[in-house]
Amino acid sequence: MTPDRPGLSTPRLIGLDWGTTSMRCWLLGDNGRILDTRRLAGGLLDMAAGIDTADPVARARAYEATFLDVCGEWLRAGPDVPALACGMVGSAQGWYEAGYLDVPARLDITGPALARVPVAGGALHLVPGLRVPSDPRRDSAGDVLRGEETQVIGALESIDRPDTEHVLVLPGTHTKWIRIADRKVLSFTTAMTGELYGLVTRHGLLSHTGATPRRDDAAFARGLTAGFSSRERGLAATLFGARALVLDGLLEPAALADYLSGAVIADEVRHLLPQYGGADHIILCGAADLCRRYATALRARGMRTRVVDEDAAAAGLWSIAVGAGLVTAGADAR
Amino acid sequence: MTPDRPGLSTPRLIGLDWGTTSMRCWLLGDNGRILDTRRLAGGLLDMAAGIDTADPVARARAYEATFLDVCGEWLRAGPDVPALACGMVGSAQGWYEAGYLDVPARLDITGPALARVPVAGGALHLVPGLRVPSDPRRDSAGDVLRGEETQVIGALESIDRPDTEHVLVLPGTHTKWIRIADRKVLSFTTAMTGELYGLVTRHGLLSHTGATPRRDDAAFARGLTAGFSSRERGLAATLFGARALVLDGLLEPAALADYLSGAVIADEVRHLLPQYGGADHIILCGAADLCRRYATALRARGMRTRVVDEDAAAAGLWSIAVGAGLVTAGADAR
């Protein structure tokens, strides 16, 4: 055994999930095993601060600097280790536009589908997003996702019978409902529920309570009930109802945020579950707290759920890298 | 005829509509004729800047300073002219809590219902708001309004058969749908549609287009169509659809705001019109541009509309002042 012989801890891939509001990076070894992780709060939105985002050169320089800052140690230790990123970094507002695959889209993304950005003597490969094209004749809006395709690919690694039909919900700023079958994405819908919640609780008039929010599961459950019964009033009226409850002393100001969280999630679920129902259960993939909230909402509508770890993106990146020939499946033979 | 003899231009009442985001003041003469107006952009939200809002003394001092700043000239010219204000200035977060009248509520608000704040050797009278109490047994949220009761009273002055049943819509940050009959408010519902629109277009991720918004009635009409058909997707998904349209080159970034305006208004109308329908027509009272948008949305649903001037608040303040004995109806006999 020589000191140089590759072992279990030999790096094989640098994987990045680089989104609008956060950046998660993994150093992956044989079989996609996670050797190390880095997390940066603030994603593309923070990148845009202080630079002219309309200038592609300034933008590329800013992305490169952040990439080298977060992953530089890994790159120096293994200059030949390939790097693969998914998420909004590959959007028109990101580092380099990685394009979209039209739905229905096969999830075995191959080498030619990846975009390639030269960096640090090597290259960063970018995963394309998925797109439901808008229909100009009917003036009906399509949909887009970027990063979630990789989470779905990763999630399929950890479920039974990945080739059959499944519905996945990926909660977040822009929650995605995704129907897959036979390893193809058949359809998906985005609800900007998390963004509405953030806007109302951070910038809205309802937020002027002076109280520090604290977790209140009972308030969340009451918000769910209000959101499920919002068919008659609509979301804009249901949200205002929280103000009346506070004024009438029936809702603690500190519990307002959890009430509103329940109301917006229930409004989303009551609209989208009928379209994405029919499955035996729904696979949730995302941050633990958000998955818990969606699981509670879905259970209240009689739907079973299964939660997949949000590190699914790391497994997805590994799987794509294998399919694209960036790495060799299993242990590297070098 | 002496120089001191009161004439057509003798001030009889200082009236204020002092809301969350703006302050409008009128100097009214005989019969409530408008002699002069003052308008201050920024209402209660700006008052709260720089003071400890939890300190009622600091708050009262800030309100008094603004009141004297805006109306001081009128007060000095006529120290005995009474002053009457409606709106959020009379809320718990305002100058002084003026209470609420429970719905169903008679619209002939009398003297004892007014709150009284000493100021500048005289007093500012405050109009109470209206309230649908929350129901703690069913955990159903009630509703509140403040300022709109005065606009409704004023609007009744300018319509035929004010004693019969009417539905009024007062568009704004928090749009109110109000059913009245026999000069009583029977029920009302608040939709925070204007606030959602403002949050999404000012602070939301969709707003990061780099384009300067410009009026686009065709985009507004397309947003209406999307909002009316949002039954299947829900508001949070319909709003995200605008992003796909922009990415697909089917919606100009500069027209995004009008598209979103159409989508949120249509979502509100499709929910609340069925509850407030049945009327022959709907009376709109508010800013001209907003009334135009709601009229377009309501017409698309087969509902006729009639627009009442947003200065209805001035007429309402005069009417309340007469009812409360602060002024004498018609020309003052002094």
Interface residues (C-beta under 8 A of the other chain):
Chain A: T20 L45 A48 T53 A54 A92 Q93 R131 V132 P133 S134 P136 D139 A141 G142 D143 V144 T173 H174 T175 T189 T190 A191 M192 T193 E195 L196 L199 V200 R202 H203 G204 L205 L206 H208 G210 R222 T225 A226 R231 E232 R233 G234 L235 A236 A237 T238 L239 F240 G241 A242 R243 A244 L245 L247 D248 L250 V264 D267 E268 R270 H271 L272 Q275
Chain B: T20 L45 A48 T53 A54 A92 Q93 R131 V132 P133 S134 P136 D139 A141 G142 D143 V144 T173 H174 T175 T189 T190 A191 M192 T193 E195 L196 L199 V200 R202 H203 G204 L205 L206 H208 G210 R222 T225 A226 R231 E232 R233 G234 L235 A236 A237 T238 L239 F240 G241 A242 R243 A244 L245 L247 D248 L250 V264 D267 E268 R270 H271 L272 Q275
